[in-house]
Amino acid sequence: MKDNLPLVSIGIPTYNRAKLLKRSIESLLSQDYENIEILISDNASTDNTQEVCQHYVQKDSRIKYVQHATNHGPGENFSYVLLNATGQF
């Protein structure tokens, strides 16, 4: 049934929000609609964002995580998730 539904891309641009990120990801994974991809773009966080994201990447194949080496600002971080989304919506 999942293959018949359009893929929905959900972008999460983030920077130093590890605690809030856990809550956001858990909320997305608990949704009824399953045909999703979650794109997390980490704008060179200095907290434990990477560890949080790696945990969820291992837990669910629908999650894709990219950690940028340098902070490019919020606009470019938002653009990254938009340009790399593969879903129909």
C-alpha positions, -999 to +999 in steps of 0.1 A: +000+000+000+029+024+008+041+022-028+008+035-041+009+066-021+029+097-032+062+104-014+061+134+009+094+151+017+098+167+051+128+190+055+143+199+089+170+225+086+186+227+121+214+243+141+221+234+178+186+221+185+194+185+196+168+185+224+140+198+202+150+177+172+143+145+191+107+156+197+102+167+161+115+134+146+095+113+170+064+133+161+070+127+124+077+090+128+044+086+147+023+099+119-002+075+101+011+085+066+042+063+061+055+072+026+077+100+038+113+110+036+128+132+064+157+153+053+178+168+081+203+195+072+226+202+101+242+237+097+275+227+115+259+223+150+282+223+179+259+204+203+250+167+201+228+171+170+249+147+150+245+119+176+208+124+178+204+123+140+227+092+136+205+074+162+174+080+141+191+073+108+200+038+121+165+034+134+145+044+102+157+043+066+133+071+057+156+096+075+185+112+056+210+133+075+237+157+062+260+176+085+276+206+068+313+213+077+306+251+080+276+272+089+261+287+057+233+306+074+196+297+077+186+306+041+211+283+025+203+255+050+166+258+041+175+258+004+195+226+009+165+206+021+143+220-006+167+212-034+174+177-022+138+166-016+127+138-039+091+136-029+061+145-050+050+168-022 
